[in-house]
Amino acid sequence: MKRASLVVAGLLALLAPAAAPLRSQNRAAAATRSDPAAALAATLTAACRRDEAAFAAHLTAQTASLFTKLPESQRGALMGRLAMLNGEGKVLLSTSAEGRPVVRCEAGGAITELRLGAPEASENLAFVPAEARAAGASRAVRFGLVREAGEWRLISIGLLLLDLPALSQEWVEADVRAGEVAAVRSLHEIADALGVYRRAFDRLPETIEQLGPAPKEGLSPDHAGLLDAPLAAGERGGYRFRYVIVPAESGADEAERRKLAGFALAATPVQYGQAGRGRRSFYLNSAGTLRGADKQGEMATSDDPEIAEPRL
C-alpha cells in the first residue's frame, strides 16, 4: 500500500509541470471567449506572426472560408494590413496601465503597436477601440467583433467590413496599378540610361543589353553598367521591354545621322490578364512622350493615346 502511494505521488509530480501550461492555455481560451479585447489581441497576434490557421480561426466561418481561398499574397496582405508590417513578425504582448492588452509586433527592425481600449459590447456585437502606433505616428481605429459559436470573431476594421471578395478585387486592382507604375518607371530608367550612353559614346547602343552590368575589366560600349541585369535583358516586374533606334531624317553623313538618331521603347505585360499584374502596354519615345492603352497583351505604338502624367 505504501509503495502504491509513492507511485501515485510520483506520477502527480511528473504531471504537475504539464498541468500549469495547460491551465494557462485554458484560461487564455476562456478569456478570448468572454472578452472581445482578448479575442482581438489573439487575432492581431496571429496576423503579426502570419499564422494563417490561427488567424482564420478568429474570423467568422464564412469569412474564414473566403480567406483560405484567397491567393497566398492576398492572405499575407490582409494580415500585414492588420499588423501594419510587410513581413512575418515577432509579438510581444503586455498590458497598459489600465490593464488593457497591448500588442507589439516587430519585423525587420520596424515596430508597430496596437493599444486596445475597453470593449463596448451589446449582446452578440462588440466594438474595441484601439490606438495604432507605427513609424512615430498614431491613429485611432475601431474593430468590430461578433459572437459566433460562443467565440468572438473579427468582422470589421474601422467602418470597413471584412468583405473579402470586394477587398480581394481592390487588392488586385492596386497590384495592377503598382505593376503599371513600375513598368513606366523602368521605361524612363532605360531612356535615362540611353541618354547617358549617347553622351559617353557619341551614339546609341544597338541593343539594351549593352547598357547592362560591366565585367571586372571595366566599362565598355558593350557593357556600360547603366542598368541592372534583368532590365538589360529586357524583362522585369512582369513586363517585357523592347528598344529600337529611330533613324534621323536628316544629316550630312551616316556618322551625323547616328548622332541625331532617336529611339522608341515599349513595355508589354509578359502574361496579360494574370492576377495582380499590369494590363496596359506602354510606348515611350526619345522626346519623353508616353503613350499607352490596354492592348490585350499586344505592343503599344506611337498611335496609342498619350498619357498625361509622364511618370504616372
Residue pairs with C-beta under 8 A, 6 or more apart in sequence:
28 38
28 42
31 38
32 38
32 39
32 42
32 151
32 152
33 39
33 150
33 151
33 152
35 119
35 152
36 119
36 121
36 126
36 127
36 128
36 145
36 152
37 100
37 101
37 116
37 117
37 118
37 119
37 128
38 101
39 58
39 145
39 151
39 152
39 153
39 154
40 101
40 116
40 128
40 130
40 143
40 145
40 152
40 154
41 93
41 101
41 103
41 116
42 54
42 58
43 55
43 58
43 82
43 154
44 82
44 83
44 103
44 105
44 114
45 54
45 91
45 93
45 103
46 54
46 55
46 57
46 58
46 79
47 55
47 78
47 79
47 80
47 82
47 83
48 79
48 83
48 85
48 88
48 89
48 90
48 91
48 103
48 105
48 107
49 88
49 89
49 90
49 91
50 76
50 79
50 80
50 87
50 88
50 89
52 67
52 68
52 75
52 79
55 67
55 79
56 64
56 67
56 68
57 64
58 151
58 153
58 154
59 67
59 153
59 154
59 162
60 146
60 148
60 153
60 154
60 155
61 148
61 149
63 153
63 154
63 155
63 162
63 164
66 164
66 165
67 75
67 78
67 164
68 75
70 78
70 164
70 168
71 275
71 276
73 276
74 168
74 171
77 171
78 164
78 167
80 86
80 87
81 157
82 157
83 89
83 105
83 107
83 112
84 105
84 112
84 132
84 134
85 105
85 107
85 108
85 110
85 112
86 107
86 108
87 107
87 108
88 107
89 105
89 106
89 107
90 105
90 106
90 107
91 103
91 104
91 105
92 103
92 104
92 105
92 106
93 101
93 102
93 103
93 104
94 101
94 102
94 104
95 101
95 102
96 102
96 115
98 118
100 115
100 116
100 117
100 118
101 116
102 113
102 114
102 115
102 116
103 113
103 114
103 116
104 111
104 112
104 113
105 111
105 112
105 113
110 134
110 135
111 134
112 132
112 133
112 134
113 132
113 133
113 134
114 130
114 131
114 132
114 133
115 130
115 131
115 133
116 128
116 129
116 130
117 128
117 129
117 130
117 131
118 129
119 126
119 127
119 128
120 126
120 127
120 128
120 129
121 127
123 147
124 146
124 147
124 148
125 144
125 145
125 146
125 147
126 144
126 145
126 146
126 147
126 152
127 142
127 143
127 144
127 145
128 142
128 143
128 145
129 140
129 141
129 142
129 143
130 140
130 141
130 142
130 143
131 138
131 139
131 140
131 141
132 138
132 139
132 140
132 141
141 157
141 158
142 158
143 154
143 156
143 157
144 154
144 155
144 156
144 157
144 161
145 152
145 153
145 154
145 155
146 152
146 153
146 155
147 153
154 162
155 161
155 162
156 162
171 276
172 275
172 276
175 275
175 276
175 277
176 276
176 277
176 278
176 279
179 237
179 238
179 239
179 269
179 276
179 277
179 278
180 278
180 279
180 280
180 282
180 312
181 312
182 236
182 237
182 239
182 278
183 237
183 238
183 239
183 267
183 278
183 282
184 267
184 282
184 284
184 290
184 311
184 312
185 311
185 312
186 231
186 236
186 237
186 239
186 241
186 267
187 241
187 265
187 267
187 282
187 284
187 290
188 284
188 311
189 227
189 231
190 208
190 211
190 227
190 231
190 241
190 243
190 265
191 263
191 265
191 284
191 286
191 288
193 211
193 224
193 226
193 227
194 204
194 205
194 211
194 243
194 263
194 286
196 224
196 226
197 204
197 205
197 210
197 211
197 224
197 226
198 204
200 224
201 221
201 224
202 259
203 258
203 259
203 261
204 245
204 258
204 261
204 263
205 211
205 221
205 224
206 245
207 243
208 227
208 231
208 232
208 234
208 241
208 243
209 232
209 233
209 234
210 221
210 222
210 223
210 224
210 232
211 224
211 226
211 227
211 232
212 223
212 224
212 225
212 226
212 227
212 228
212 229
212 232
212 233
213 223
213 225
213 227
213 228
213 229
213 232
214 220
214 223
214 224
214 225
215 223
219 225
228 236
230 236
231 241
234 240
234 241
234 242
234 243
235 241
235 270
238 269
238 270
238 271
238 274
238 277
238 278
239 267
239 268
239 269
239 270
239 278
240 267
240 268
240 269
240 270
241 265
241 266
241 267
242 265
242 266
242 268
242 299
243 263
243 264
243 265
244 263
244 264
245 261
245 262
245 263
246 261
246 262
246 263
246 264
246 285
246 286
247 257
247 261
248 256
248 257
248 258
248 259
248 260
248 261
248 262
250 257
250 260
251 257
251 259
251 260
262 285
262 286
262 287
263 285
263 286
264 283
264 284
264 285
264 286
264 302
265 283
265 284
265 285
266 281
266 282
266 283
266 284
266 299
266 300
266 301
267 281
267 282
267 283
267 284
267 300
268 281
268 295
268 297
268 298
268 299
268 300
269 277
269 278
269 279
269 280
269 281
269 297
270 277
271 277
272 279
272 296
272 297
273 279
273 297
279 294
280 292
280 293
280 294
280 295
280 300
281 292
281 293
281 294
281 295
281 297
281 298
281 299
281 300
281 304
282 290
282 291
282 292
282 300
282 307
283 290
283 291
283 292
283 299
283 300
283 301
283 302
283 304
284 290
284 291
285 302
288 310
289 306
290 306
290 307
290 310
290 311
291 300
291 301
291 302
291 303
291 304
291 305
291 306
291 307
292 300
292 304
292 305
292 307
293 300
293 304
293 305
295 304
